Amino acid sequence: MIGGFFGDKSYRQGDSNHWIDKITTFLLGVIDKTDDGEYVVYSFCKVGTGYNAQELALLREKLKNNLVIEDNKFYPKYLKPWKYSLQDKPECWVKNI
C-alpha cells in the first residue's frame, strides 16, 4: 500500500474522528530495485472492496503511524514519476517503504 483515498460511504468513519478513519480505498504498488541500488515503487491499482468494516479498521490502525496527508508539498521519493489524474491522486501517502 502506498496511498489512501477518502471515501464517502458507510465505511468512512471509524471509532474516532481521526482523518485516518476516512480512508476506504488504497493505492497499491510494487517495489523494484534499480541497478544503482535504489528502490522505486510503481503504482498499479486501487482497491476499495473485499474487506469488511473490522478488517478496514485493522488496516487503518496498522498504517496510521506511517501515513501523511497529501498537501502538495509531500511526494514520496520512492514513487516512480507518475502522471495521475486528479481522481487518482491519493489523499494520503505512506511516508516510508
Rosetta blueprint (number, residue, H / E / L):
1 M L
2 I L
3 G E
4 G E
5 F E
6 F E
7 G L
8 D L
9 K L
10 S L
11 Y L
12 R L
13 Q L
14 G L
15 D L
16 S L
17 N L
18 H L
19 W H
20 I H
21 D H
22 K H
23 I E
24 T E
25 T E
26 F E
27 L E
28 L E
29 G E
30 V E
31 I E
32 D E
33 K E
34 T L
35 D L
36 D L
37 G L
38 E L
39 Y E
40 V E
41 V E
42 Y E
43 S E
44 F E
45 C E
46 K E
47 V E
48 G L
49 T L
50 G L
51 Y L
52 N L
53 A H
54 Q H
55 E H
56 L H
57 A H
58 L H
59 L H
60 R H
61 E H
62 K H
63 L H
64 K H
65 N H
66 N H
67 L E
68 V E
69 I E
70 E L
71 D L
72 N L
73 K L
74 F L
75 Y L
76 P L
77 K L
78 Y L
79 L E
80 K L
81 P L
82 W L
83 K L
84 Y L
85 S L
86 L H
87 Q H
88 D H
89 K L
90 P L
91 E L
92 C E
93 W E
94 V E
95 K L
96 N L
97 I L
